[in-house]
Amino acid sequence: MLKKIDRYIVGKYLKTFLFTVMIFTQISIIIDFSDKVEDFIEEPCTITQIIFDYYLNFVLYINGLLIPLYALISVIFFTSRMAYNSEIISILNAGVSFRRIMRPYLIAAGIITIFHLVSNHYLIPIGNKTRLDFEHTYIWKYSDKGKTNDVHLFIAPDTKIYIKYYRKRDTTGTDFRIEKFEDNKMVYMLNAKRAEWIGEPNKWRLRNFEIRTFDDLKESIIIGEGQQMDTTLNLRPEDFVRYQNQKEMMSTPAMDRFIQRERERGVGNTKVYEIEKHRRTSEPFTIVILTLIGMAVASRKVRGGIGLHLAIGVAIGAAYVFLSRFSTVFATNDNFSPLLGVWLPNIVFLVVAIVLIQKAQK
């Protein structure tokens, strides 16, 4: 059961945290609105779309990125005030150990961590889908980096397709080819002048097709000049759309399926998606680590008071952001594990937290 001191510190932590979120949310909205106001005026988007499709999800997204820093600032702010008012010293003089004082900090940090964990894996990606669809429609209109010329894809481990040119506006492709292999030998090839997307479930219509089958030195040909054939392929129009921030639009289960599908098709490097998946888990645990660091730093009464403690907190936050970006760059290297690259900042700052707790005022 929570003691009175636990309720007191947990309440201070959560109230200060919510206040910090509100302040930085308003600042973020003002900065973003000033940057995009001309696009909102020029484009045919309604106020309802701007508020509910964009800014409601923008708030969720930007706070999801900054929650660990909010936690650090909150802990330093209210703990420093407690130290300045000699509350920490009084608690220690009453026979309460420093480790016992850590308990309510960890409870509050755990509540925020669980919320952040669920948000990172499910809520924020769902919101990002709506927000980024709005941005791609009205603001970043030409941000689609999907390949449409000379496209090679594996739709199964032994089946490859080739499209000379794919047109996104009507979901059609020209010079379409399917190749199937057995024991590294081609056994089947289908050529079609045109391929058209019909609809779910993955239905395509092939026009003016030619089918060749190979059995050692024997070859048979079926020519469908002027004819059409409907077939089902493991291929969708979405496979030709690639946004730089596409990974942010997928929930973690959807991302797992996407990574598996891309590996089966032999498409590019999926490390950026693996890094994003691990980041969603590692980042919430940063809240606990930064909470311990903030508590250890701010619990000592020093000259300079809150100002000095906040300056130290900002420096620690900047160091965390720098190390996080630095390790992410290394994680994209083929010889570096994405899991280790993403968790490296937490490992380093956990060591820092342990050292600071050992040296904290007891």
N, C-alpha and C positions, 0 to 999 in steps of 0.2 A: 504494500500500500504506500501511496505517496505521503510523505510527511509534509508539514507546513512549509518547510524550507524548499522542498522539491516543487510544490505548487507555486511558491513565490518566484523561484528562478525560471521554471518552465513558462509561467505566465509572462515574465519580463522578456524572455527570449522570443516567444511567439508574437507578442505585441510589437516589439521592436522590429522583428522580421517583417511583419505585415506593413508596418509604417514605412520601412525601407523599400519594400516592393512597390507601394503606392507612389512614393516620391520618384523613384527611377522609372516607373511605368509612364508617368506623366511627362517626364523629360524625354523619354524615348519616342513617345507619340508626337510630341511637339517637333522634335528634330526630323522624324520621318515625314510628318505632314508637310513641313516647310520644303522638303526635298521633292515631294511628289505632287504638291498642290496644282502645279500647271498641268500635269497629266490628268488629274481628276477633272479639271475644268474642260480640257480639250476632248477627252474621250467620252463616249456615250454611256457612262456608268452612273448609276443612281446613288443617292445618299445612303439608301438601305444597303446596297452592295458594299459601299465603302466602309460602313460601320460594322455590319455583321459578317460579310464575307472576308473582308480584309483586316480591319483593325482589331476585331475581337480575337481573331486567330493570330494576328501579329503580336498582341500582348502575350498570348500563351507562348509563342515562339521565342520572343526576346527575353522573357523572364526565365524560360527554360535554360537559356544559355548562361544567364547571370545569377541563378539561384545560389551556387556555391559562394560567389563573392558577396551576395546579399547576406548569407549566413555569417560570413567572416566579419563584415562590417557591423552587423547586428550584435554579435557576441562582444566584439571589442567595445562598441558604444555603451551597452548597458553594464558590462562588467567593469569598464573603466569608471563609470559613475558610481558603481557600488564600492570600488576601491577608493575613489576620491572621498566618498562619504564614510569611509572606514568600516563599511559593512563586511567586507571580506576578512579584515583583521578581527572584527568582533566574532565572526563565525568560527575562525580558526582558534581564537582564544577561548571559545566555549567548548573546545575539545573535539570539534568536527574536523576530521582529517581532510586533506586536499583531495584525496581520491574519492571521499564521500561527497564532496562538493561537485565533483565531475559527474556524478550520477544524473542530476536533473538536466545538465547540459546535454548529456548523451541521449536522454529520453526525448528532449525537444528536437535534437538533431535527427534522431531516428524517425520521428513523425514526418519531418520534412523530407528525409531521404526516401521513405516509402512512397510518399506522394510524388516525388520527383522521378522515382524509378518507374512507376506506373505511367506517368505523363510522358516520359522519354520513349517508352516502348509502344504506347498506344495513343494517348490523347493528342500529343503534339504532332505526330505524323498525320493524324486524321485532319487536324486543323491546318497543317501545312498544305495538304492537298487542296483545300478550298482557297487558301491564301495565295498559293503559287499559281493556281489556275487563273485567279483574278489578275495576278501580275503578268502572266504570260499573255493574257487576253488584252489588257489595257496599257501595260507599262513596258515590259520587255517582250515586244512582239516577235523579235527575231532571235530568240535565245535557244531555239530548237537546234541541237547539234547532231540530230539523228542522220545516219548515212542513207542516201537515196540512190547513189550511183555505184554500180559494180558491187552489189551486196552479196557476201558469202556468209551463209549461216548453216550450222548443224541443227536440224530439227529432231534428230535422234542420233545415238552414238554411231550408227552406220549409214545415216541418210543426210545428205547435204543439198542445199538449194542455192541457186544463183539467180539474181535479178539484175538485169542490165540497168533499168531505171524504174524507180518506184515513185508514183505521184500521190502525195498525201491527201490532196483535196478531194479526190474521188476514190482513194484506196485501190488503185490499180497498178499493175506492174507490166512491163514489156520485156520480151526475151527472157522468159521464165524457164528454169531448168531444175529438175530433180535428179540426183544421182544416188544410187544405193550400192553398197559394197558388201562383199562377203570374203573374208580371208584376204583383205587388201586388194581384191579384184572387183572391178565394176561389173555388176550383174543386171543393172536396170538403169535406164536413162529416159527421162521424159522431157521433151522440149515443147514449149507453147509460146506462141507469139504474144499472148496477153493473158494475164491472171487478174481476176476481179474478186474482191472480198464480198461475200454474200451476207454473212452474219454468223451469229452463234449457232452451234458450237464450232468455231474455227473452220467454217465452210468457205471454199474458194471455187470459182468457176474458171476453167481453163479453156481457151479458145484457140483453134487452129493448132492442134497438138500433134506430136509425133512420139511414139513410144518404141524404144529399142530394148530388147532383152538379150543378154549374152550368156551362152553356155559353152565355156571354153572357146573353141573356134567357131561355134555356131552363133548366128545372129538372126533374130526375127524382128520385123518392123511392122508397126501398126500406124497408119497415117490417117489422121482425122482432119484433113484439110476442109475448112468451112464448117467443122463440127465443134461442139462444146462438150465438156465433161465436168461434172461437179464432184469434188473430193474434199476430204477433211485432212487438214495439215496442222501440225503443231506450230502454227504461225499466226500472229495477230497484227493488226495495224499498229498497236502500241509498241511492237518490237522495232519499229522504224522511227520512234520518237525518243530522243535523248536530251534531257535538260541537265545542265551542270549540277543543279541541286535536286535531281530526281530522287536521290537516296533519302532526302528529307521528307518525301511524300509517302514513304512506305512504312507501315507498321512492321515490327520486328518479324512476326510470322510471315508476312508478305515478302519481306526482304530475304528471309531464308529460302523461300520458294524461288525467288528471283535469282539468287546466287546459284542455286542448284541448277536451274534452267540454263543460265548463262554458261556454266561449266560444261553441261552436256552439249551445248551448241558450239563450244570452242570459241566463244566471243570474248576477246580482249582480257583485261585484267579486272578481277572482281575485288581486289584488295581495298579499294576505297569504300566498298559496301561492307566488307568485313570490319574495317576500322570504325565505320559509323555504328555498326551493331555493338561492338565492344565499348565504344564511347558511351553509348546509352546506359550501359551498366556501370562503368567505372566512375562516371561523373557524379552520380548521386552519392557514392561513398566518399567523394571528396568533401562533402558537407560535414561529415563526422570528423574527418582529419582537420579541416580548417577550423572547426569549432574548438577542437582541443588546442590548436595553435593559438587561436584568438583568446581563449580563456587563460592559457599560460602567460601570454604576453600582457594582457590587460588586468590581471588580478593583482599585480604589484603596484602599490601607490608610489608614483614618481613625480618629479617636477615636470611640468608640461602637461600633466593630466591627460584629458581626453584627446587633445590635439596631437600630442606625441604618439599616443596609442593608435589613433586613426592613421597617422602618417606611416607608422610601422605596418598597420594592416593593409594600407594601399600598396606599400612596397611588396609585401608578401603576396598579395593578389596579383600584382604585375608579374612577379617572378613565376607564379603558378601558370598564368596565361602564356608567358614566354616559353616555359618548359613544355607545356602541353602542345603548343604549336610546333615546337622543335622536335618533340618525340613523334608527332604525327607525320612529319616529313620523313623521318627515318623509317617509320612503319610502312611507308609506301615502297620502300626498297625491297627487292625480291629476297634478299638474304636476311631480312629482319622480320621477326614475328609480329603480326598486327596486334595480337593479344598483349605481348610485352611492351610494344611501343605505346599503346594506349594507357596501360596501367603504370608505366614508368613514373609519371609525375606523382601518382598516389604513393608509390613506394618511397620515392625521395622525400615527399612531404610527411609521410608517416614517420620516417626516421627523424626528421626535424621536429615533429610533434613530440616524439618520445624524449628527445634531448631537452626541449623546452620545458616539458612537464617535470623532468628530473631536476631542472634548475629553478623551477618556479618557487615562489614564496610558500613555505610550508608552515 
